[in-house]
Amino acid sequence: MSPYSRITGTGSYLPPRRLSNADLAAELAAGGVETSDQWIVERTGIRARHFAAPDVCSSDLGLVAARQALQAAGLQAQDIDLIIVATSTPDMVFPSTACILQNKLGAHGCPAFDVQAVCSGFIYALTVADALIRTGSARRALVVGAEVFSRILDFKDRTTCVLFGDGAGAVVLEASDRPGILASDLHADGKHVGILCVPGHVSGGNVLGDPVLKMDGKAVFKLAVAVLDEAAHAALAKVGKVASDIDWLIPHQANIRIIQSTAKKLKMSMDKVIVTLDQHGNTSAASIPLALDTAVRAGKVKAGELLMLEGVGGGFTWGAVLLQL
């Protein structure tokens, strides 16, 4: 039994349809909703996002990202013995998107399941995969974050519909004798359910409630900045590290102001923060692995460096993972 797990491959995918702020503003204007590139950039830092075609599901996006990660790790689908998909926009009520992805990959027989922690989903999924590898239950895990948030947006609400995009990111996590994932810190507090949610469900073939995203932006911002700082320091403390040891901060890509505030609390320069928000928007559970893969493939983030991954999402959930690449 190997005492550690390490990321050995990364991958990501964005659907081809790209909407700049101007593109989105034009579409919204046709529906009587006014916004502009300046308004969106000033409040969020977002300049563009990608939307999936109507017949494309989370598993389709995840499939491309997963294949990239497997290729980077030098593995075949049948080498994987655990699949975890983090998503809030599953292909269907059941089975899990992980099982659907497993079939598309051709990786049969290994356990496959979804994790639902909204924008913190990848942090949760990575922590679960690490634990299963450390206990010997798995040796090679595929951990995917995949979302089609465009399906659950209210395009009459300019405060939320400009924020989100679709995409997927994936990593291969393998058992190792060398330290990889060093520490994680997970939390949730259900008393904050109402500040970020999609309050609808299916019953008797009908949608009950409201099946589009609702958010209290100010409440989310205030809570996010506080809890992300706490989780990062908690993860560092577990292994005797301090913020100045971090080479790269790879946060959930929700809002540039949240990212800047988090970096400031950690006393980190924005030069050491991976930001893809401007081009991808908020891709929820996909945002962290998408940002990681983008940075790895650009040659920014390199093997041996210390990374802090952190996310916060509806639930309210939050967490951090400290790892050596």
N, C-alpha and C positions, 0 to 999 in steps of 0.2 A: 504494500500500500504506500503510495506516494503522499508525502505530507502537504504538498502544495498544489495549486492549479495556476496555470499561466495562459494568457492569451497568445495563441500562435498564428492567428489569421484574422483579418478584418475584411468586411465587405459592406457595400451600401448601394442603394438604388433610388433614383428619383424618377417618377413618371415623366414622359417627354413634354407634356403640356405645361409650359412655364407662363405664369402671369405676373407681369410687373405690377407695381402699384397703379400705374396709369391704366394698364389693361383691366385690372380689377375695378378701378374707379369707373371706367367706361361701362362695364357690365352692370355695376350697381346703379349707376345713374339711369340706366334703362328701366330699372325697377323702382325708381323714385328715391334712391338712397344716395346722399351726397357724401363724398370723401375726396381725398387728394393724396398725391404722393407725399407732399410736404406734411400733411396731417398725420399720415401713417408713420413716416420716418421719425418725426419729432417725438412721437409718443411710444414707439416700439423699437425702432432701429431696423425694421423690416423693409426691404425693397422689392422682394419677389418671393413667390412660392410656386410649388408645383401641384397640380391637381390630376388625379387619376381619371382615366376614361370610365364611363358608366359601367362597363362590364369587367373592370379590373378590381380585384379584391386585395385585402391585406396579404393573403398568402401568395398572391402573384408577385407583389412587390418584395415580400420576404424571400421568395424563391431566388430571385436574381442576387440579392444581397448575400444569401446563404451560399450560393454557388461561388461567389467571389471569395468569401471567407474560407471556404473549403479549399479553393485553389491556392489561396495565399498560404494556407497551412500545409499544403501538399497532401491533402487527404481526399478520399472518395466519400460519397454519401454513406456507403455501407460501413465505413470506419466509425461513424458516430454511434454512440450508445445512449444518448440523452438529447432530447430536443425540447427547449422551452421557448415559447413565444410570448412576448409582452405586447399586449394590444388592448385597446378600449373599443376598437372597431372590428370585431371578429367577422369572418365571412358569413357566419350563420349563428343561430342560437346554440346549436350543437351539431356535430362534434366540434372539438376545439380547432382553432386555426392551426395549432401545432400538428394535429393529426392530418389535416388537409395538406399542410406543407410537407409532412413526412411522406405522404403518398406521392406528391409531385416530385420530390427529391429522389424517390426510390429507396428510401432508408427504412426498411421494414423490421418490426419486432421490438425496437427499443422504446422505452417510455417516452411519451410526448404529451405535453400539457401546456395550457396557457396560464399566464400570470396577469391579473388585472389590478394594477395600482396606478392607472392613468399615466401621467407624465413621469412618475417615479418607477414605472414598470420595469424598465431595463435594469435599474439599480437593484430592484427586488429580484428579478430573474437571475442576474449575475451572481447575487449572494446565494440564492438557492442552488444554482449549479455548482458553485464553489464548495458549498457544504456537502453536496452529494459526491463530489469528486474526493474531497478530503476523507469522507467516511468509507470510500472504496465502492460506493454504489454505481459509480460511473468513472470512465477514464477519459472519454472525449465527448464533450458537450457542445452542441450548437445552440447559441443563445441569440435570439432574434427580437428586434423591436420593429413592428410594422403597423402602419396606420393609414386609414383613408378618412381623415377628419373632415374632409370636404363634404362627406355624406351627412354629417350631423350639425352643420352650421346653419344659423339663421341669417340669411342674406338680406334681411331687413334690419339687422342690428349691426351697425358699422363698428361698434366697440368690440365685437368679438369676431365677426366674419373676416376681418382683415388680418387676423393674427395667425391663422393655422394653415398648414399645408399637409400634403401626403408624402410618404416616403418610407424607407426601410433601412435598417442597419443591422449588421450581424457580426458576431465574433465566434471563433472556435476557442474553447477553453479546454486545455489538456492537463492531465496529471503530470507533475514534474517534481524532481528532487530540488529544484531551485525555487526560491520564493517568487511568486507572481502577485496574486491578490494577497495583500498584507492584512487588511482590516476592512470591515464594513460596519455601518451603523444605520439601522432602519427604524422608522417610527410611523405612527399614524394616530390621528385623533378625529374620530367620527363626529364630534360635536360641530365640526366645520363643514359638514356635508353640503350645506346649502350655498356656500360661496362659490362653488364650482361643480356643476353637475349637468347631467342630461336626464331630466325628471320624467322619463317616459318608459313604457314597457309594452310587451305584446300580450294580449289576453283574448282568447276566443277569435283569433284572426284579425283583431283590431288593435290599433295603437292606443293605449291609454296614457293620459298625461301629455307632456310636451316632449317630443323626441329630438329636440335641438339643444345645443349647448347654452347654458346660462352661467354667467360669471359676474361676481362682484369684484371688479378689477382692483379697487383700492384695498379691499380686505385681503385679497390674494397677494398683492404686492407686499403689504406690511408683514404678513405672516411668512411669506417665502424668504424674505431677506433675513429674518430672525432665525428661522429653523435651519436654513442652509448653512449658516455660519456655525451653529451649534453642532450639526451633524459632521461637518468637516473637521472641527476641532476634536470631536469625540473619536472619530476614526484615527486621526493622528495620534491622540493620546494612547490608544490601545497598543501601539507599537513604538512608543517613545519618540515620535517624530514631531516636528513643529512646522508651521506653515512655510517658513523659509526654505524647508527641504524640498518643497514641491517644485518640480520642473514645469509642469503644465496643469492648469485647471481646465477641465472639460465639463462645463455645466450644461444642464438642460437648457435648451435654446428657447426661452419663453419671451423675454423682453430684455432689451439691451440695458435698461435701467436696473433691473434685478441683477443681471450679470455684473454690471459695473459696481453696484453696491456690495455684492458678495466678494468681489475681488478686493475692494477697498477694505472690507472688514478683515480679510486675510492678509492685508498689506502686500498684495501682489500687483505688479504692473499689468496693465491690459495687454502688454506685449507677450505675456506668458499665459494668456487666456485664449482658448480656441473658440472663435465666433464664426458660426455659419448661418446664424439667424437671418442675416441680411438677405441671403439668397434662398434660404429654405423655408423661412417662417418657422412657426412652432409645429413640429411634427410629433409632438407628444412622446410616446415611448420609443420612437425611432430616433429622436433628436441626438441623444448622447452617442449611440453607436455610429450614427451618420457623421457626426462631427469628428469622432475618433478616426474613422476610416478616411475621411477627407484629409485630416491632418497627417495621418500616416502615409497616405499615397502622395501627398505634396512634399514629403520629406521633412516636415516640421517636427513631428513627434518621432523619436527614434528609440530603438531597443536600449534597454537599461535605464531609461528615464523614469522618474517618479511622477505618476499621474493621480490627480484627484478628480474622480467623477462624482457628480452630485445632481440630484433631481428633486423636484417638488411637484405634487399634482393633486387632483381632486381626491377627496376621501376624508380628511386631508392626509396625504401620504408624503413622506420625504425620507431621504437617505443619502448616504455617501459611500463610495468605495475607493480605497487607497490601494494602488497597485503599481508594481514595477513592470514595465513592458518588456 
